[in-house]
Amino acid sequence: MTLLTLSCSSPVSTNEKELVSQKNHVIECDSALVKRLNTVGIDLKHKDFYSDAWHDYMVFSFILHNQSKKGIRAVKGRVIFCNVFGDEIHQLELSCEKEIPGCDKVKENVRMTFRPYVEKDVALKDRGLEDLEVKWLPERIIFMDNTTL
C-alpha cells in the first residue's frame, strides 16, 4: 500500500473570472425568478375536502393572474402552504395548461390525494383559509408565441 502526501507552500487562490462568472450566474437565476414572479401571480380562493369510495381528496381553487401583456399558454410551478408565522406546512405542484390572455386571470382547480396518516396532509386539511399563507414559485411559463420564461 502506498501513501501519497501532498503539500502546498502557497495559499490556494480562486480565479477571479470564475468568481465573477458564478456571481453573474446567481444574479441571472435570481432575476429570472423575479421575472417569473412578476409575470404570474396566484391567489388561493377555496379549499375543500371530499371522499369517494376509495380515496379522500383536498381540492384547492386558485386564481392565476397574468400580469404581462403577452398571452400565456401554460404555466407550471410550486405552491407552498405556510402557517401564519411563515413556516412551511406543505407543498403542491401546480400545472395549468389553460390559456391566460394578457392582463387577465383564470381559475384552476387542483386535486390532491389526502393521506390521513401523513402529518403535513392533516395539518393542511385542518387549517382554515385565513390561517394559510400561500407562496408561489413559478418554474416555467410558456407564452402564446412559444417563448418561455
Number of C-alpha atoms within 10 A of each C-alpha: 3 4 4 5 5 4 5 6 5 6 6 7 6 8 8 9 9 10 11 11 11 12 12 12 12 12 12 12 12 12 12 14 17 13 13 21 16 14 20 21 17 20 15 20 12 13 18 11 14 11 11 7 5 5 10 14 16 18 16 16 16 18 16 19 20 22 19 14 11 15 18 26 19 18 23 16 17 15 18 19 21 18 17 12 9 13 11 16 18 16 17 14 14 19 16 18 12 13 18 24 19 17 15 15 17 15 16 16 15 15 15 14 14 20 14 12 8 9 12 16 18 15 13 21 16 10 13 10 13 8 13 19 18 18 18 19 20 25 16 15 20 17 19 16 10 11 10 14 15
